[in-house]
Amino acid sequence: MLNGLIHAHSGLRWIVLILLVAATFKALMKWRSNVGYSEGDRKINLFTMISMHVQLLLGLALFMMSGRVDFSQMKDAMYRFFSVEHTTMMVIAIALVTIGHAKSKKTTDEAKKHKAIFTFYLIALLLVLAAIPWPFRGWGNGWF
């Protein structure tokens, strides 16, 4: 079961990244071009947020079950990364996406909708990229 969760969490990262990059880039282009906020924009922003929340649920299950989370070994970089750094940055990124999505829903000004999505999703994207245990760090399970 743990192995299945790890693979699901690792594989879903690509969907999350693609959606997050697409939503961020689309918001930037539409904000700069002063183009209206469409139903397609709302859907990609919503799907991005939902995929990140699903990823959070998988991550929380792994947090509770994984041998890589051990608060008694904070001197070891790998344990510290999974116990604190990865978890904290990802939760903050998910919160930022949720806040950005909520702000875009509350405003009626279409340019402000795109700006909110772009700003919050970009910061979240940077956090996600920094917090992923990429294979070149030696802690991940490969690219997939």
C-alpha positions as a Markdown table, in Angstrom:
| # | Residue | x | y | z |
|---|---|---|---|---|
| 1 | Met | 0.0 | 0.0 | 0.0 |
| 2 | Leu | 2.8 | 2.4 | 0.9 |
| 3 | Asn | 4.5 | 1.8 | -2.4 |
| 4 | Gly | 1.2 | 2.5 | -4.3 |
| 5 | Leu | 0.8 | 5.8 | -2.4 |
| 6 | Ile | 4.4 | 6.8 | -3.2 |
| 7 | His | 3.8 | 6.1 | -6.9 |
| 8 | Ala | 0.5 | 7.9 | -7.0 |
| 9 | His | 2.0 | 10.9 | -5.2 |
| 10 | Ser | 5.0 | 10.9 | -7.5 |
| 11 | Gly | 3.0 | 10.5 | -10.6 |
| 12 | Leu | 0.4 | 13.1 | -9.7 |
| 13 | Arg | 3.2 | 15.7 | -9.3 |
| 14 | Trp | 3.4 | 15.9 | -13.1 |
| 15 | Ile | -0.3 | 16.7 | -13.5 |
| 16 | Val | -0.1 | 19.3 | -10.7 |
| 17 | Leu | 3.0 | 20.9 | -12.3 |
| 18 | Ile | 1.5 | 20.9 | -15.8 |
| 19 | Leu | -1.8 | 22.5 | -14.5 |
| 20 | Leu | 0.1 | 25.0 | -12.3 |
| 21 | Val | 2.4 | 26.1 | -15.1 |
| 22 | Ala | -0.5 | 26.3 | -17.6 |
| 23 | Ala | -2.8 | 28.3 | -15.2 |
| 24 | Thr | 0.1 | 30.6 | -14.3 |
| 25 | Phe | 1.2 | 31.3 | -17.8 |
| 26 | Lys | -2.4 | 31.7 | -19.1 |
| 27 | Ala | -3.2 | 34.2 | -16.3 |
| 28 | Leu | -0.1 | 36.2 | -17.1 |
| 29 | Met | -0.8 | 36.3 | -20.8 |
| 30 | Lys | -4.5 | 37.3 | -20.3 |
| 31 | Trp | -3.6 | 39.8 | -17.6 |
| 32 | Arg | -1.0 | 41.5 | -19.8 |
| 33 | Ser | -3.3 | 41.4 | -22.9 |
| 34 | Asn | -6.2 | 42.7 | -20.8 |
| 35 | Val | -8.4 | 39.8 | -22.0 |
| 36 | Gly | -11.6 | 38.8 | -20.2 |
| 37 | Tyr | -11.9 | 36.0 | -17.7 |
| 38 | Ser | -13.6 | 33.0 | -19.3 |
| 39 | Glu | -15.2 | 29.8 | -18.1 |
| 40 | Gly | -12.1 | 28.0 | -19.4 |
| 41 | Asp | -9.9 | 30.1 | -17.1 |
| 42 | Arg | -12.2 | 29.3 | -14.2 |
| 43 | Lys | -12.0 | 25.6 | -14.9 |
| 44 | Ile | -8.2 | 25.4 | -15.3 |
| 45 | Asn | -7.7 | 27.4 | -12.1 |
| 46 | Leu | -10.2 | 25.1 | -10.2 |
| 47 | Phe | -8.7 | 21.9 | -11.6 |
| 48 | Thr | -5.2 | 23.1 | -10.5 |
| 49 | Met | -6.5 | 23.8 | -7.0 |
| 50 | Ile | -8.3 | 20.4 | -6.8 |
| 51 | Ser | -5.3 | 18.5 | -8.1 |
| 52 | Met | -3.1 | 20.2 | -5.5 |
| 53 | His | -5.6 | 19.2 | -2.7 |
| 54 | Val | -5.7 | 15.6 | -3.9 |
| 55 | Gln | -1.9 | 15.7 | -3.8 |
| 56 | Leu | -2.1 | 17.1 | -0.3 |
| 57 | Leu | -4.3 | 14.1 | 0.8 |
| 58 | Leu | -1.8 | 11.6 | -0.7 |
| 59 | Gly | 1.1 | 13.5 | 0.9 |
| 60 | Leu | -0.6 | 13.5 | 4.4 |
| 61 | Ala | -1.1 | 9.8 | 4.1 |
| 62 | Leu | 2.5 | 9.3 | 3.2 |
| 63 | Phe | 3.6 | 11.7 | 6.0 |
| 64 | Met | 1.9 | 9.4 | 8.5 |
| 65 | Met | 3.1 | 6.1 | 7.1 |
| 66 | Ser | 6.5 | 6.9 | 5.6 |
| 67 | Gly | 9.8 | 5.9 | 7.1 |
| 68 | Arg | 11.3 | 9.1 | 5.7 |
| 69 | Val | 9.5 | 11.2 | 8.2 |
| 70 | Asp | 11.4 | 11.0 | 11.6 |
| 71 | Phe | 11.6 | 14.1 | 13.8 |
| 72 | Ser | 14.3 | 12.5 | 16.0 |
| 73 | Gln | 16.8 | 12.6 | 13.1 |
| 74 | Met | 16.8 | 16.3 | 12.2 |
| 75 | Lys | 20.5 | 16.4 | 11.7 |
| 76 | Asp | 20.1 | 14.1 | 8.7 |
| 77 | Ala | 19.3 | 16.2 | 5.6 |
| 78 | Met | 17.0 | 13.6 | 4.1 |
| 79 | Tyr | 14.8 | 13.2 | 7.2 |
| 80 | Arg | 14.7 | 17.0 | 7.8 |
| 81 | Phe | 13.7 | 17.5 | 4.1 |
| 82 | Phe | 10.7 | 15.1 | 4.3 |
| 83 | Ser | 9.7 | 15.8 | 7.9 |
| 84 | Val | 9.8 | 19.6 | 7.7 |
| 85 | Glu | 11.0 | 21.3 | 4.5 |
| 86 | His | 9.0 | 19.4 | 1.9 |
| 87 | Thr | 5.8 | 19.3 | 4.0 |
| 88 | Thr | 5.9 | 23.0 | 5.0 |
| 89 | Met | 6.6 | 24.4 | 1.6 |
| 90 | Met | 4.0 | 22.2 | -0.1 |
| 91 | Val | 1.3 | 23.2 | 2.5 |
| 92 | Ile | 2.2 | 26.8 | 2.0 |
| 93 | Ala | 2.0 | 26.4 | -1.8 |
| 94 | Ile | -1.4 | 24.8 | -1.6 |
| 95 | Ala | -2.6 | 27.5 | 0.7 |
| 96 | Leu | -1.4 | 30.1 | -1.8 |
| 97 | Val | -3.2 | 28.4 | -4.7 |
| 98 | Thr | -6.4 | 28.3 | -2.6 |
| 99 | Ile | -6.1 | 32.0 | -1.6 |
| 100 | Gly | -5.4 | 33.0 | -5.2 |
| 101 | His | -8.4 | 31.0 | -6.5 |
| 102 | Ala | -10.7 | 32.5 | -3.8 |
| 103 | Lys | -9.5 | 36.0 | -4.6 |
| 104 | Ser | -10.2 | 35.5 | -8.2 |
| 105 | Lys | -13.7 | 34.4 | -7.4 |
| 106 | Lys | -14.5 | 37.4 | -5.2 |
| 107 | Thr | -13.5 | 40.2 | -7.5 |
| 108 | Thr | -15.6 | 41.3 | -10.5 |
| 109 | Asp | -12.7 | 43.1 | -12.2 |
| 110 | Glu | -11.4 | 40.6 | -14.8 |
| 111 | Ala | -7.9 | 42.0 | -14.9 |
| 112 | Lys | -7.7 | 41.6 | -11.1 |
| 113 | Lys | -8.9 | 38.0 | -11.4 |
| 114 | His | -6.0 | 37.2 | -13.8 |
| 115 | Lys | -3.5 | 39.2 | -11.6 |
| 116 | Ala | -4.5 | 37.3 | -8.4 |
| 117 | Ile | -4.2 | 33.9 | -10.1 |
| 118 | Phe | -0.8 | 34.8 | -11.7 |
| 119 | Thr | 0.6 | 36.2 | -8.4 |
| 120 | Phe | -0.5 | 33.5 | -6.1 |
| 121 | Tyr | 0.0 | 30.6 | -8.5 |
| 122 | Leu | 3.5 | 31.8 | -9.5 |
| 123 | Ile | 4.7 | 31.9 | -5.9 |
| 124 | Ala | 3.1 | 28.5 | -5.3 |
| 125 | Leu | 4.8 | 27.2 | -8.4 |
| 126 | Leu | 8.3 | 28.4 | -7.2 |
| 127 | Leu | 7.7 | 26.8 | -3.8 |
| 128 | Val | 6.6 | 23.5 | -5.4 |
| 129 | Leu | 9.6 | 23.4 | -7.7 |
| 130 | Ala | 11.9 | 24.0 | -4.7 |
| 131 | Ala | 10.2 | 21.4 | -2.5 |
| 132 | Ile | 10.0 | 18.4 | -4.9 |
| 133 | Pro | 12.5 | 15.7 | -4.1 |
| 134 | Trp | 14.0 | 15.7 | -7.6 |
| 135 | Pro | 16.0 | 12.6 | -8.5 |
| 136 | Phe | 19.2 | 14.6 | -8.7 |
| 137 | Arg | 18.9 | 15.3 | -5.0 |
| 138 | Gly | 19.2 | 11.6 | -4.3 |
| 139 | Trp | 16.0 | 11.4 | -2.2 |
| 140 | Gly | 13.3 | 10.8 | -4.8 |
| 141 | Asn | 11.9 | 7.7 | -6.4 |
| 142 | Gly | 12.9 | 8.7 | -9.9 |
| 143 | Trp | 11.2 | 10.9 | -12.4 |
| 144 | Phe | 7.9 | 8.9 | -12.3 |
